[in-house]
Amino acid sequence: MSNVGVKIQLPEVLCASSCALLIAGLTWQGWIFLGLGLFGALLRTSLALQEQKLAKEKVESGANILAEAGRELVDALKNSGIDSSRFN
């Protein structure tokens, strides 16, 4: 059996507890637990999306630096005065 990345953390526990509270007849406590669980899950998801965006920006920044270095190398070779026709 493989782990597919399911994590049981506080938001999941709060949502499961809210179901038990609602079944037991404690309605307002159940709704509060459900709201807190959903809010916690929303915060966790937004943090994960923010981390993915930051990682993507780092990769793009590295690629841009590499592309700029390549352009500078080509420009330096063009300006060096080496005649490329003699290599043909």
N, CA, C and O of each residue as an XYZ file, in Angstrom:
352
protein
N       0.853     -1.166      0.000
C       0.000      0.000      0.000
C       0.900      1.230      0.000
O       1.816      1.332      0.816
N       0.643      2.156     -0.906
C       1.495      3.340     -1.018
C       0.825      4.536     -0.363
O      -0.400      4.634     -0.291
N       1.661      5.432      0.106
C       1.196      6.667      0.707
C       0.996      7.680     -0.411
O       1.954      8.021     -1.105
N      -0.197      8.157     -0.597
C      -0.509      9.084     -1.678
C      -0.484     10.530     -1.208
O      -1.021     11.402     -1.891
N       0.111     10.802     -0.086
C       0.247     12.170      0.393
C      -0.911     12.649      1.258
O      -1.094     13.856      1.420
N      -1.688     11.745      1.811
C      -2.789     12.154      2.672
C      -2.233     12.431      4.064
O      -1.595     11.577      4.680
N      -2.488     13.630      4.536
C      -2.035     14.011      5.874
C      -3.247     14.301      6.739
O      -4.145     15.047      6.349
N      -3.256     13.708      7.902
C      -4.325     13.991      8.852
C      -3.755     14.974      9.865
O      -2.914     14.633     10.697
N      -4.247     16.208      9.762
C      -3.776     17.265     10.644
C      -4.971     17.882     11.355
O      -6.074     17.336     11.319
N      -4.752     19.002     11.991
C      -5.792     19.629     12.808
C      -7.069     19.951     12.030
O      -8.152     19.693     12.556
N      -7.012     20.499     10.810
C      -8.278     20.773     10.109
C      -9.130     19.523      9.872
O     -10.354     19.572      9.987
N      -8.482     18.411      9.543
C      -9.242     17.184      9.327
C      -9.858     16.678     10.628
O     -10.991     16.198     10.647
N      -9.098     16.793     11.711
C      -9.610     16.359     13.018
C     -10.790     17.234     13.438
O     -11.774     16.736     13.986
N     -10.687     18.547     13.176
C     -11.791     19.446     13.525
C     -13.050     19.121     12.716
O     -14.155     19.133     13.258
N     -12.886     18.834     11.436
C     -14.053     18.494     10.607
C     -14.687     17.175     11.058
O     -15.911     17.063     11.126
N     -13.862     16.192     11.361
C     -14.405     14.913     11.838
C     -15.087     15.091     13.191
O     -16.137     14.501     13.445
N     -14.489     15.905     14.054
C     -15.108     16.158     15.363
C     -16.416     16.910     15.214
O     -17.356     16.695     15.980
N     -16.475     17.801     14.218
C     -17.724     18.539     14.024
C     -18.857     17.604     13.627
O     -20.001     17.801     14.036
N     -18.543     16.589     12.835
C     -19.576     15.605     12.469
C     -20.087     14.890     13.715
O     -21.291     14.693     13.880
N     -19.174     14.510     14.575
C     -19.582     13.819     15.810
C     -20.414     14.746     16.690
O     -21.400     14.316     17.288
N     -20.024     16.012     16.770
C     -20.778     16.966     17.589
C     -22.163     17.219     17.000
O     -23.139     17.310     17.745
N     -22.264     17.333     15.694
C     -23.564     17.558     15.067
C     -24.477     16.353     15.247
O     -25.679     16.510     15.464
N     -23.909     15.145     15.156
C     -24.712     13.935     15.363
C     -25.186     13.851     16.815
O     -26.295     13.394     17.091
N     -24.333     14.297     17.737
C     -24.684     14.248     19.160
C     -25.684     15.326     19.550
O     -26.185     15.328     20.675
N     -25.981     16.247     18.629
C     -26.970     17.272     18.932
C     -26.372     18.576     19.423
O     -27.112     19.494     19.777
N     -25.077     18.680     19.452
C     -24.424     19.922     19.865
C     -24.166     20.761     18.605
O     -23.063     20.790     18.058
N     -25.235     21.440     18.173
C     -25.193     22.065     16.854
C     -24.217     23.232     16.765
O     -23.390     23.271     15.855
N     -24.297     24.165     17.676
C     -23.434     25.339     17.502
C     -21.972     24.995     17.697
O     -21.121     25.590     17.037
N     -21.641     24.055     18.581
C     -20.255     23.609     18.726
C     -19.778     22.889     17.462
O     -18.640     23.067     17.028
N     -20.657     22.079     16.882
C     -20.319     21.367     15.657
C     -20.050     22.316     14.505
O     -19.101     22.121     13.745
N     -20.879     23.344     14.371
C     -20.684     24.310     13.290
C     -19.402     25.121     13.497
O     -18.710     25.448     12.533
N     -19.093     25.439     14.735
C     -17.837     26.173     15.014
C     -16.636     25.304     14.659
O     -15.693     25.780     14.027
N     -16.661     24.038     15.059
C     -15.555     23.136     14.718
C     -15.425     22.977     13.201
O     -14.317     22.952     12.665
N     -16.570     22.871     12.514
C     -16.531     22.734     11.064
C     -15.954     23.994     10.421
O     -15.139     23.903      9.503
N     -16.365     25.153     10.891
C     -15.830     26.408     10.352
C     -14.338     26.535     10.585
O     -13.600     26.943      9.688
N     -13.886     26.187     11.783
C     -12.449     26.244     12.068
C     -11.662     25.246     11.220
O     -10.560     25.547     10.762
N     -12.228     24.067     11.016
C     -11.561     23.060     10.198
C     -11.440     23.497      8.747
O     -10.387     23.335      8.131
N     -12.520     24.052      8.200
C     -12.481     24.524      6.817
C     -11.545     25.718      6.659
O     -10.834     25.825      5.660
N     -11.545     26.611      7.640
C     -10.650     27.767      7.594
C      -9.187     27.317      7.652
O      -8.345     27.844      6.925
N      -8.890     26.352      8.507
C      -7.523     25.825      8.596
C      -7.080     25.145      7.308
O      -5.931     25.286      6.889
N      -7.989     24.412      6.684
C      -7.663     23.761      5.410
C      -7.426     24.793      4.320
O      -6.537     24.616      3.487
N      -8.201     25.863      4.313
C      -8.018     26.942      3.345
C      -6.666     27.626      3.540
O      -5.977     27.925      2.565
N      -6.287     27.875      4.782
C      -4.984     28.489      5.053
C      -3.840     27.589      4.614
O      -2.867     28.071      4.034
N      -3.939     26.297      4.879
C      -2.892     25.369      4.481
C      -2.751     25.304      2.964
O      -1.638     25.250      2.442
N      -3.876     25.310      2.263
C      -3.847     25.282      0.804
C      -3.232     26.553      0.243
O      -2.452     26.498     -0.708
N      -3.573     27.689      0.819
C      -3.009     28.949      0.319
C      -1.506     29.015      0.566
O      -0.773     29.556     -0.261
N      -1.040     28.481      1.674
C       0.403     28.448      1.929
C       1.125     27.531      0.945
O       2.224     27.848      0.491
N       0.514     26.402      0.616
C       1.123     25.490     -0.356
C       1.197     26.133     -1.738
O       2.203     25.990     -2.434
N       0.142     26.839     -2.141
C       0.154     27.527     -3.435
C       1.199     28.636     -3.470
O       1.859     28.845     -4.488
N       1.346     29.341     -2.358
C       2.339     30.408     -2.283
C       3.758     29.836     -2.385
O       4.614     30.434     -3.038
N       4.015     28.700     -1.755
C       5.333     28.067     -1.843
C       5.619     27.592     -3.263
O       6.749     27.712     -3.735
N       4.610     27.055     -3.951
C       4.793     26.626     -5.339
C       5.098     27.814     -6.242
O       5.941     27.721     -7.134
N       4.416     28.926     -6.011
C       4.653     30.124     -6.811
C       6.070     30.647     -6.581
O       6.737     31.060     -7.529
N       6.530     30.633     -5.344
C       7.873     31.096     -5.022
C       8.930     30.199     -5.669
O       9.930     30.696     -6.187
N       8.717     28.888     -5.641
C       9.658     27.963     -6.269
C       9.706     28.181     -7.784
O      10.777     28.132     -8.388
N       8.544     28.421     -8.390
C       8.493     28.672     -9.837
C       9.239     29.959    -10.178
O       9.954     30.012    -11.179
N       9.078     30.998     -9.355
C       9.772     32.258     -9.603
C      11.284     32.096     -9.475
O      12.035     32.725    -10.221
N      11.737     31.267     -8.548
C      13.175     31.021     -8.400
C      13.736     30.328     -9.635
O      14.821     30.674    -10.101
N      13.006     29.354    -10.165
C      13.461     28.645    -11.365
C      13.506     29.603    -12.555
O      14.470     29.599    -13.321
N      12.471     30.417    -12.709
C      12.448     31.382    -13.813
C      13.571     32.395    -13.679
O      14.173     32.786    -14.679
N      13.861     32.823    -12.461
C      14.952     33.772    -12.234
C      16.292     33.156    -12.629
O      17.117     33.813    -13.265
N      16.507     31.909    -12.258
C      17.743     31.220    -12.624
C      17.875     31.055    -14.127
O      18.965     31.201    -14.681
N      16.764     30.749    -14.789
C      16.785     30.594    -16.247
C      17.077     31.927    -16.926
O      17.800     31.973    -17.921
N      16.522     33.004    -16.396
C      16.779     34.328    -16.962
C      18.241     34.732    -16.795
O      18.823     35.325    -17.702
N      18.831     34.423    -15.666
C      20.241     34.735    -15.440
C      21.118     33.947    -16.404
O      22.074     34.487    -16.961
N      20.796     32.681    -16.601
C      21.554     31.842    -17.533
C      21.414     32.341    -18.970
O      22.395     32.360    -19.713
N      20.217     32.742    -19.367
C      20.004     33.256    -20.720
C      20.761     34.559    -20.927
O      21.343     34.775    -21.990
N      20.758     35.424    -19.927
C      21.490     36.692    -20.029
C      22.997     36.447    -20.133
O      23.681     37.134    -20.891
N      23.511     35.487    -19.389
C      24.937     35.164    -19.471
C      25.288     34.625    -20.856
O      26.355     34.932    -21.387
N      24.404     33.827    -21.442
C      24.629     33.315    -22.788
C      24.645     34.437    -23.816
O      25.484     34.450    -24.717
N      23.699     35.394    -23.676
C      23.675     36.542    -24.591
C      24.947     37.371    -24.475
O      25.494     37.816    -25.484
N      25.419     37.579    -23.252
C      26.640     38.350    -23.051
C      27.850     37.632    -23.651
O      28.741     38.280    -24.200
N      27.889     36.320    -23.553
C      28.986     35.555    -24.139
C      28.984     35.681    -25.662
O      30.033     35.868    -26.278
N      27.810     35.576    -26.256
C      27.709     35.705    -27.709
C      28.114     37.114    -28.138
O      28.839     37.282    -29.118
N      27.645     38.125    -27.404
C      28.011     39.509    -27.735
C      29.511     39.726    -27.598
O      30.121     40.411    -28.419
N      30.108     39.142    -26.559
C      31.552     39.297    -26.365
C      32.323     38.632    -27.490
O      33.338     39.166    -27.939
N      31.862     37.474    -27.956
C      32.528     36.806    -29.074
C      32.376     37.600    -30.371
O      33.293     37.637    -31.192
N      31.216     38.236    -30.554
C      31.012     39.044    -31.751
C      31.916     40.276    -31.737
O      32.450     40.677    -32.771
N      32.079     40.869    -30.557
C      32.873     42.093    -30.437
C      34.361     41.835    -30.303
O      35.146     42.783    -30.264
N      34.762     40.589    -30.232
C      36.177     40.284    -30.009
C      37.026     40.462    -31.260
O      38.253     40.520    -31.182
N      36.375     40.546    -32.401
C      37.116     40.744    -33.635
C      37.545     39.469    -34.290
O      38.277     39.520    -35.278
N      37.136     38.334    -33.805
C      37.490     37.062    -34.417
C      36.649     36.891    -35.679
O      35.425     37.012    -35.637
N      37.295     36.617    -36.773
C      36.598     36.434    -38.040
C      36.113     34.985    -38.122
O      36.911     34.052    -38.210
N      34.794     34.821    -38.091
C      34.249     33.457    -38.085
C      34.305     32.821    -39.464
O      34.132     31.609    -39.584
N      34.547     33.615    -40.520
C      34.575     33.041    -41.862
C      35.793     32.158    -42.078
O      35.764     31.290    -42.951
N      36.846     32.345    -41.324
C      38.040     31.522    -41.524
C      37.856     30.105    -40.983
O      38.660     29.225    -41.293
N      36.816     29.864    -40.181
C      36.573     28.532    -39.648
C      35.727     27.697    -40.596
O      35.560     26.501    -40.361
N      35.202     28.268    -41.630
C      34.339     27.543    -42.574
C      35.118     26.878    -43.656
O      34.536     26.230    -44.526
